Amino acid sequence: MVYNIKNSKQLASLINYTNLNNMISESEMKEFLEKAKELNFHSVVISPTYVPLAKEILADSDIKVGSVVGFPLGFDDTESKIAATQELIKKGADEIEVVINLSYLKDEKYDLLENEIKQIKEVMGDKILKVIMETKALEDYQKANAAKVAENSGADFIKNSTGFVSPNHIFENVNDINIIQKYAPKIKIEICGGINEYKFANQILTGGADLIGSDNGYEIVKAYKDLRENTQVKPKPITL
């Protein structure tokens, strides 16, 4: 069984095209955003520095602009995360990805974790909140508890990885998806990290992810487009 991708447009709509390079120049970011525009991804995920630029370049597209808070370690205090979220919303971000406080999770301080996520969600209005945990560093029961807390707190998505520490096999990803679906059935799932070609992307979607995060999104969609949509055939006339 495979996920039924009908065309490259649909595939792009399931990918959050990501560039969180902390040393990218403005000209390189402009090039990245133009590539995103060419294929019309679900969203771009970029550093807070470039949110205004992305809003300008993508203004005439349907692509959402996403950015990160508490990235990549998650140990900023709650007040700092709230302030950073408010600033990003003011600059026009449509989606915010917040790395959870893994110390709270490890110490089972679920009330502090839930309170932090709730407060961040409250200042976002109708914008999309994604909560990032680092599944590669967690036990399965901790993943389950993180997912439950994220759902109870009103987050829209839970994301498995920052991309810095990623599950390195499809079975690990599917295990994470299974845990989230079982213990937080209402929350949507984004899988990120190491997804650099179409076959892997399709396996992740088949496994139950709602969206994929990838810095190879352009290459994935272009390869699929070339394979499926650029085949030129000239049939010979049929004579009966």
Secondary structure, 3 states (H helix, E strand, C coil): CCCCCCCHHHHHCCEEEEECCCCCCHHHHHHHHHHHHHHCCCEEEECHHHHHHHHHHCCCCCCEEEEEECCCCCCCCHHHHHHHHHHHHHHCCCEEEEECCHHHHHCCCHHHHHHHHHHHHHCCCCCEEEEECCHHHCCHHHHHHHHHHHHHCCCCEEECCCCCCCCCCHHHHHHHHHHHHHHCCCCEEEEECCCCCHHHHHHHHHCCCCEEEECCHHHHHHHHHHHHHCCCCCCCCCCC
